[in-house]
Amino acid sequence: MSQPIQLLPMYCLKCQSPIPARVDETVWVCSACGQGLLLDPEKGLQALEIHVAAGIPQALPGHPYWVATGTVRANRTTFHGDQSREMQAFWAQPRRFIIPAYALELEEITRIGVNLVRQPPALSPAPSTSTFHPVVLMPEDLRPLAEFIVLSIEAERKDALKELSFTLDLQPPELWILP
């Protein structure tokens, strides 16, 4: 017989204030002390540093993004029109993967993620805190999404791609709240 589901109240790790959690949320900021909190499925509630970018309008909530620097090493074979040089030049330096952590469809996450790999914004921290849309994407979801973004970028090249192999080394992600 399976165990019944139990609902356990969550309290801030720093000040013990109750954390009002909604379904599917994974990150909160304690309203009493400002401590960032992440619900890890294996470790439970964990402290999390949340970075807030400059430029978020005061009246609007910011958008949460998981941000991780990644190094891609790739090889491609094509039927014709080899763009391996362009690929190698693009991935020659580490790239910042900035992936929406709020509720979006996969196609939109991919489109935004591809655009932000190509043209990453400056991440200038702001001194003030901001409200933000609920975080529903777990940090461990970042790797498969980053891999999908690499595949999307390479599939868009103007050659007849036959095969692509790559490795992706990602640094631990940070949570940023962006405009």
C-alpha positions in Angstrom: 0.0 0.0 0.0 1.4 3.4 -0.9 1.9 6.2 1.6 -0.6 9.0 1.6 0.6 12.3 0.3 1.6 14.7 3.1 1.8 18.4 2.8 4.5 19.9 4.9 4.7 23.6 5.7 7.9 25.4 4.6 9.8 27.9 6.7 12.6 30.2 5.8 16.0 28.7 6.6 17.2 32.0 8.0 14.3 33.5 10.0 11.7 30.6 10.2 9.0 32.7 8.6 6.4 30.7 6.7 6.9 30.5 2.9 3.7 30.7 0.9 4.3 28.2 -1.9 2.1 27.7 -4.9 1.8 24.5 -7.0 4.8 24.0 -9.4 6.9 26.8 -7.8 10.5 25.9 -7.0 12.1 29.2 -5.8 10.9 31.9 -3.3 12.2 34.9 -1.5 11.3 35.2 2.1 9.2 38.3 2.6 10.5 38.8 6.1 14.3 38.6 5.6 14.9 38.4 1.9 16.5 35.0 1.9 16.4 33.2 -1.5 15.1 29.6 -1.2 15.1 26.6 -3.6 13.1 23.5 -3.2 15.6 20.7 -4.1 13.7 17.4 -4.7 16.5 15.4 -3.0 17.8 17.8 -0.3 14.7 19.7 0.5 14.7 23.5 1.0 18.1 25.1 0.3 19.4 28.6 0.4 19.8 30.3 -3.0 21.4 33.5 -4.0 19.1 35.4 -6.4 20.7 38.0 -8.7 18.5 40.9 -9.8 19.5 42.7 -13.0 19.2 46.5 -13.5 16.5 47.8 -15.6 13.4 46.1 -14.2 10.5 48.6 -14.1 9.4 49.1 -10.5 5.7 48.3 -11.2 6.3 45.1 -13.1 7.6 41.7 -12.0 10.9 40.5 -13.4 11.4 37.3 -15.4 13.6 34.6 -13.8 16.3 32.9 -15.9 18.8 30.2 -15.1 22.2 31.3 -16.3 25.2 29.1 -16.8 28.4 29.5 -18.7 29.0 26.5 -21.0 31.8 25.3 -23.3 30.8 23.4 -26.4 33.0 21.1 -28.4 31.3 20.0 -31.6 31.9 18.1 -34.8 29.6 18.0 -37.8 29.3 16.1 -41.1 27.2 17.3 -43.9 25.8 16.1 -47.2 27.1 19.4 -48.8 27.9 23.0 -47.9 30.1 22.4 -44.8 29.9 25.2 -42.3 32.2 23.6 -39.7 34.5 26.6 -39.6 31.6 28.9 -38.7 30.5 26.4 -36.1 34.0 26.1 -34.6 34.4 29.9 -34.5 31.0 30.4 -32.8 31.7 27.8 -30.1 35.4 28.7 -29.7 34.8 30.7 -26.5 32.5 29.8 -23.6 28.9 30.9 -24.1 26.4 32.0 -21.6 23.2 30.0 -21.6 20.3 32.1 -20.3 17.2 30.0 -20.1 13.7 31.1 -19.0 12.8 29.6 -15.6 9.2 30.7 -15.7 6.2 29.0 -17.4 6.6 28.9 -21.2 6.1 26.4 -23.9 9.2 24.5 -25.0 9.2 26.3 -28.4 9.3 29.7 -26.7 12.0 28.6 -24.2 14.1 27.4 -27.2 13.5 30.6 -29.2 14.4 32.8 -26.3 17.4 30.6 -25.3 18.8 30.6 -28.8 18.5 34.4 -29.1 20.2 34.9 -25.8 23.1 32.6 -26.6 23.7 34.6 -29.8 23.2 38.0 -28.1 23.5 37.8 -24.4 22.5 40.8 -22.3 24.8 42.5 -19.9 24.1 41.1 -16.5 24.5 44.2 -14.3 23.3 43.6 -10.7 20.8 46.0 -9.2 20.8 47.0 -5.6 17.1 46.6 -5.1 15.1 43.4 -5.0 12.2 42.8 -7.4 9.2 40.7 -7.5 9.3 38.1 -10.2 7.2 35.6 -12.1 7.1 32.1 -10.4 10.1 29.9 -11.0 8.9 26.5 -12.3 12.0 25.2 -14.0 14.5 23.3 -11.8 18.2 23.9 -12.2 18.7 20.3 -13.3 16.5 21.0 -16.3 19.0 23.4 -17.6 21.4 20.8 -19.2 18.8 19.2 -21.5 17.5 22.6 -22.5 21.0 23.9 -23.2 21.7 20.8 -25.3 18.5 21.4 -27.3 19.6 25.0 -27.8 23.0 23.9 -29.2 21.1 21.5 -31.6 18.8 24.3 -32.6 21.6 26.7 -33.4 23.5 24.0 -35.4 20.4 22.9 -37.3 19.8 26.5 -38.5 23.2 26.6 -40.3 22.9 26.9 -44.1 24.4 23.5 -45.0 22.8 20.1 -45.3 23.6 18.7 -41.8 24.0 14.9 -41.8 25.4 14.3 -38.3 26.3 16.4 -35.2 28.1 15.3 -32.1 29.1 17.6 -29.3 29.9 17.8 -25.6 28.7 20.5 -23.3 30.4 21.4 -20.1 28.2 23.7 -18.0 29.1 25.6 -14.9 26.7 25.5 -12.0 23.7 27.7 -12.8 22.7 31.0 -11.1 19.2 32.5 -10.9 18.9 36.0 -12.4 15.8 38.1 -12.5 15.8 40.1 -15.8 13.4 42.7 -17.2 
